[in-house]
Amino acid sequence: MTPAARVAAAIEILDMIGDGLPAEQVLTRWGRANRFAGSKDRAAIRDYVFDVLRVQRSAAWHGCASTGRGLMIGLLRLQGVDLETMFTGEGHAPAPLMDYEQGLAEGDMPVADAWNLPDWLAALFSDGLEDSEQGEATAMMLQSRAPVTLRVNTSKSSVPEAIQMLENAGVTVTANPLSPTALTVTEGSRKIRNSPAYQDGHVELQDASSQAVVDALPEAKRVLDYCAGGGGKSLALAARSKARLFAHDIDPARMRDLPLREARAGAEITQLGTGDLSQNGPYDLVLVDAPCSGSGSWRRAPEAKWRLTAEELEKTTKLQDDILDDAAALVAEEGVLAYATCSILQVENRARVEAFLDRNSGWECTWQKTFDVCADGDGFFTAHLTKAKE
């Protein structure tokens, strides 16, 4: 495909997403219906689509429309691309620019457009983070691509050994300052999954802030990952600890890949259904990586910020409260309940910790930390709640 044909394909896909279809679903359907597109074509089109989703409002402002065509015109303007070379109408290229598409939008761009957030979220970023300057900086950072980060499985390899294995497979990495086991991929990210380092369990894909959350957990003999999902934090715990590890998720299907990942990593993790939690407890450490808005990771899933509503956020905070209360009942005396979210919204973070302490006597917050969205990792929050001896 020519570069212009890739733009035309992205326009088609963005129009389907605009009709309410999920981006991943549309991209998959498009790929199946257009098998002539090679892997580089599909990767380039995918990059266009997700770049637009990160800057959707400013792209629409610069492109004079919120259609797929307007969004691509706006994105390419933001990227400094000569539009005349793409919109030629020749072959599979998009039609030439119309008169109203030739000029730039007039006036100052509204704040929500510049921040690329729904209006209500832009207000929450101003008021719901520590200060308005941080809200603006975070909104701007969320418009860039997230780093590709690996975790070295130190139960199998040292960090230098893993780096050498990756280099042999054409994957270049640098040390990530957020965690001693984290490596940021600078070249060859699409080669990772086929590399021996990955396939033999020497490295796993995991955000550096997520790794830092695990690094901060206290040592314990019996550990429960209460909202395990795919098991990334369980695997990170297994690599650094001799603890007896248990993993649980309210939806067991989310853990379906954990046995394969566990075997690859050389780890041993016992999966528990909800009915098995109490009889295997109590636990010295219960990690609650709670369902959340995912606002700290919107660089990776930019579609989520456009689909989130204030009502859904309120429901999520109620769910977080319920999960914390249920998990607290499983913690041993003098044990730790570790709360974590990949959110940068205070309503999901410190506010939930304070609400938990108000509802539950005999607990105290002994440590908490916020990880800002940055060049090295996603936004995260974590707090350690300690249960006093009765």
C-alpha angles and dihedrals in degrees: 000000000000119000089253092051089053089054090051090051091050089051090054092049094046091053090055091048088050088058088063104267119136114257096234091050092050093047091050093049092047092050092051092048094047105044091159087077110097126220092264090050092051091047092050093048091048090052090052092051096049093041087057093048090054092054101024099140097044090044089054090048093051093041095048092231142055094226120110089260094049092047093051092047089051094046093049090048089053089050092050095244119158101246093200089068093055105036099057102123089227120132108330095342121121118264117274118275117277121226096263090051094055099073134063122251114266128237131017119322112248115250095246090052092049092046091043095227135121110265095254092050092048088056090048091050089053095048105020100057124067093273140347093257090057089047092055094044091050093047090051093047091052089062092068129076117271120243119256105238134186132200117218112227097226091190086072107025143014117241093254091050092051091048090053092048091051093047090052087057094049096260115130119201141175131204114271115220095216096072136011089230096049124104124185114217112228099172138014100027092154090058095059101090093051094046120107089233090063100034092050093048101251092124137022131195107252134144114253095233089053088053090049090054089057092044089059095054116110121245113267139170099222118033131182122196094204099187097030101161107171090354101246095142092042089056091047090051091049091054094055104031142058090208124130101256128209127183127199137172129177086230105049090193088073088066096049093110094046097090091055093046090044092053092047091051095044090238132142117218126163115218116217131197118220091260091055098054100087097043091053094045166121101080129201090218128025116186116203109192090180130209106259145157090281088224092148090059101042090119086071096040105025093163089071094068091058094048098046116102131194089245092054091049090053090051090049093054090051089051090050090054092050093048093049092051092048093046093047090064089063097055119105122232110287087010127134131248106200114200121197138170134177087226132110094197114110091213088068097039127034092012091058092048091050091047091050092051090049091053098041125052120202094045131102135184106240099175140005137171139183120213111204122218102264144151090277103047153345127283113271140166128202136175133182115221115193124206113222121227111261 
